[in-house]
Amino acid sequence: MRALTKRGKNAQSHPPNFAEKVDSLLFMARFILEGSTDPFLRVDLTQGDMIHAESGAMASMSSTLELKGKARGGMLSGLMRKALAGESFFMQEISAELGDGTVRLAPSVPGEVRVIDLTNDCWFVGDGGFLACDDEITLETKRQKLSGALLGGTGGLFILKATGTGSLAVSAFGAITEVELNGQDELIVDNGHVVAWQDTLEYTPSISTKKSGGILSKLGGSLKSGEGVVMRFSGRGRVLVSSRSRPSFISWLVPQLPSKK
């Protein structure tokens, strides 16, 4: 599986010094949010810049920019995500080939967009949460544990791992709130509301908020309470949580649709 890196170069294996950080930032695209409700993500690129975006995210762009489709996380990984998780096989690669330009990106569902500034660190993004990132960010498809994947609801078998220095844009169905853990508490989040989290956190999928009991007991309690699958986070770091759940909305919407006669 090949990761996406800046112009085909390998990501740095050592922490960047101040001069390297400044030099890197000078050649990065600018990520700007336009609008307060269901915003656009505007990205200003100078000639030679490149970004990666979710498939179908481009709403408008300058004629100086070029858009290409690229297998997400590599050809084999893209095929596996399509077959097992039902996700888009391709992502968009937008580059400033002929000169400076601007592209406006829009998420697939109504809701908030959050830009995360990475400085030689790492975030995990749940299914449907990725919108765009700098070309300096390395994207990898990470396979979850089989048990977690089978019980992960929207998590499927894969999550997206973003590593490096630059801007990472995530989107959610509804509003986004940030919860910071101090290393003492455990945070339990319904899986459909998880947007992204730092890799400094430990996370475990579970079919119940209960800590005790067997799998049948937990499954029965989950069905009765309607809580569904949850993610347990512990350690130090930040978690982004959405106010709306796509699976819950779909579960509500489907019965409202007219039936075929």
C-alpha positions in Angstrom: 0.0 0.0 0.0 1.6 3.3 -1.0 1.0 6.4 1.0 0.4 9.8 -0.4 3.3 12.2 0.1 4.6 15.5 -1.2 5.5 15.1 -4.9 6.4 11.5 -4.5 9.1 12.1 -1.8 9.3 10.1 1.4 8.1 11.8 4.6 10.8 13.0 6.9 11.8 10.4 9.5 13.2 13.0 12.0 11.4 15.9 13.7 11.7 19.1 11.6 13.7 22.0 13.0 12.5 25.6 12.9 14.0 26.4 9.5 12.4 23.3 8.0 9.0 24.2 9.5 9.2 27.7 8.1 10.3 26.5 4.6 7.5 23.9 4.6 4.8 26.4 5.6 5.9 28.8 2.9 4.9 26.3 0.2 1.7 25.0 1.6 -1.8 25.8 0.4 -4.0 28.0 2.6 -7.2 26.4 4.0 -9.9 28.9 4.7 -13.6 28.4 5.8 -16.2 30.4 4.0 -19.6 30.8 5.6 -20.8 29.9 9.1 -23.5 27.3 8.3 -22.6 24.5 5.9 -19.4 26.3 4.9 -17.2 25.9 1.9 -13.6 25.0 2.4 -11.6 27.4 0.2 -8.1 26.4 -0.6 -5.7 29.0 -2.1 -2.8 27.3 -4.0 0.3 28.8 -5.4 1.9 27.4 -8.5 3.4 24.0 -7.7 1.1 23.3 -4.8 -1.1 20.2 -4.5 -3.9 19.0 -2.2 -5.9 15.8 -1.9 -9.7 15.9 -1.4 -12.6 13.5 -1.0 -14.2 12.2 -4.2 -16.8 14.6 -5.5 -15.8 17.4 -3.1 -14.8 20.0 -5.7 -17.5 22.7 -6.1 -15.6 25.3 -8.2 -12.0 26.0 -9.1 -9.8 28.3 -11.1 -8.8 27.3 -14.6 -5.2 27.3 -13.6 -5.8 24.2 -11.5 -5.8 20.6 -12.6 -8.0 17.9 -11.1 -7.2 14.2 -11.3 -8.7 11.0 -9.8 -6.3 8.9 -7.7 -6.8 5.6 -5.9 -7.3 6.3 -2.2 -4.3 5.1 -0.2 -3.1 3.0 -3.2 -4.7 0.7 -5.7 -5.1 -2.4 -3.6 -6.3 -0.4 -0.5 -8.8 1.5 -2.6 -10.3 -1.8 -4.0 -10.5 -3.2 -0.5 -12.2 -0.1 0.9 -14.7 -0.1 -2.0 -15.5 -3.8 -1.6 -15.6 -4.0 2.2 -16.7 -0.6 3.4 -18.6 0.7 0.4 -16.5 3.9 0.2 -15.4 5.8 -2.9 -12.5 4.1 -4.7 -10.9 7.4 -5.8 -10.0 10.7 -4.2 -9.4 14.0 -5.9 -5.9 15.3 -6.5 -5.9 19.1 -7.2 -2.7 20.8 -8.3 -1.7 24.3 -9.4 -0.1 23.4 -12.7 -0.5 26.6 -14.7 -0.4 29.2 -11.9 -1.9 30.3 -8.6 -5.6 29.4 -8.1 -8.4 28.7 -5.7 -10.6 25.7 -5.3 -13.8 25.5 -3.2 -14.7 22.2 -1.6 -18.0 21.0 -0.2 -18.7 18.0 2.0 -21.3 15.4 0.9 -23.6 16.1 3.9 -24.7 19.3 5.6 -22.6 20.2 8.6 -19.5 21.7 10.1 -16.0 21.7 8.6 -13.0 21.8 10.9 -9.4 22.5 9.8 -6.8 20.7 12.0 -3.2 22.0 11.9 -0.7 19.1 12.2 2.9 19.7 13.2 4.7 16.4 12.7 1.9 14.5 14.5 -0.9 12.1 13.6 -4.7 11.9 13.6 -7.2 9.2 12.8 -10.3 10.0 10.8 -13.5 7.9 10.8 -15.3 6.8 7.7 -16.9 9.8 5.9 -15.0 12.4 7.9 -12.1 13.2 5.5 -12.5 16.3 3.3 -9.1 17.4 2.2 -5.4 17.8 3.2 -2.1 19.3 2.2 0.1 17.3 0.0 2.6 17.3 2.9 0.2 15.1 4.8 0.7 11.3 4.4 -2.5 9.4 4.1 -2.7 5.7 4.9 -5.6 3.3 5.2 -5.3 1.5 8.5 -7.0 -1.8 9.0 -8.8 -2.2 12.3 -8.8 -5.3 14.5 -11.3 -7.8 13.0 -13.4 -7.8 16.2 -13.6 -4.0 16.2 -14.4 -3.9 12.5 -17.2 -6.4 12.8 -18.8 -4.4 15.6 -17.8 -1.0 14.3 -21.0 0.1 12.6 -19.8 3.0 10.4 -16.2 2.2 11.2 -16.0 -0.7 8.7 -12.7 -2.5 8.4 -10.7 0.7 7.8 -10.0 4.1 9.2 -7.8 6.9 7.7 -4.5 7.8 9.2 -3.1 11.3 8.5 0.5 12.0 9.5 2.9 14.9 8.9 2.9 18.7 9.0 0.2 20.8 7.3 -3.6 21.3 7.2 -6.1 18.5 7.5 -9.8 19.3 6.9 -12.6 17.0 8.3 -16.3 17.3 8.0 -19.3 16.0 9.9 -23.0 15.6 9.7 -24.1 18.5 12.0 -21.9 20.5 14.4 -18.5 19.5 15.7 -17.3 19.8 19.3 -13.9 19.0 20.6 -13.3 17.0 23.8 -9.9 16.9 25.4 -8.9 14.0 27.6 -6.3 14.6 30.4 -5.2 11.0 30.9 -7.5 10.3 33.9 -10.9 9.9 32.4 -12.4 7.6 29.8 -14.7 9.1 27.1 -17.4 6.9 25.5 -18.7 8.2 22.1 -21.4 6.6 19.9 -19.6 5.3 16.9 -21.8 7.3 14.5 -20.7 10.5 16.2 -17.0 10.0 16.0 -15.3 12.3 13.5 -11.5 12.2 14.3 -9.1 11.7 17.1 -5.4 12.1 17.9 -3.2 9.0 17.8 -2.0 9.7 21.3 -5.3 8.2 22.5 -6.1 4.6 23.1 -9.4 3.5 21.5 -11.6 0.4 21.6 -14.9 -0.4 19.8 -17.6 -1.8 22.1 -21.2 -2.9 21.7 -22.2 -1.5 25.0 -21.4 1.3 27.5 -21.3 -1.4 30.2 -17.9 -2.5 31.4 -19.1 -5.8 32.9 -21.0 -8.8 31.5 -20.6 -11.2 28.6 -21.1 -10.4 24.9 -24.7 -11.6 24.9 -25.5 -9.5 27.9 -23.9 -6.4 26.4 -25.6 -7.1 23.0 -29.0 -7.4 24.7 -28.5 -4.2 26.7 -27.4 -2.4 23.6 -30.5 -3.5 21.7 -32.8 -2.4 24.6 -31.2 1.0 25.1 -30.7 1.7 21.4 -27.2 3.0 22.2 -25.6 1.0 19.4 -21.8 0.6 19.0 -19.6 2.9 21.0 -15.9 3.9 21.0 -14.0 4.1 24.3 -11.2 6.6 24.4 -8.5 6.9 27.1 -5.2 8.7 27.6 -4.3 12.2 26.6 -5.5 13.9 23.4 -8.4 15.4 21.5 -11.5 13.8 20.1 -13.9 15.5 17.6 -17.5 14.6 18.0 -20.4 15.4 15.7 -23.9 16.4 16.8 -25.6 14.2 14.2 -25.1 10.6 13.3 -25.4 9.5 9.6 -26.5 5.9 10.5 -29.2 7.2 12.9 -30.4 9.7 10.3 -30.6 7.0 7.6 -32.4 4.7 10.0 -35.0 7.4 10.5 -35.2 8.4 6.8 -35.7 5.1 5.2 -39.1 4.3 6.7 -40.3 7.8 5.7 -39.6 7.1 2.0 -42.5 6.0 -0.2 -42.6 2.3 -0.7 -42.5 0.8 -4.2 -45.8 -0.5 -5.5 
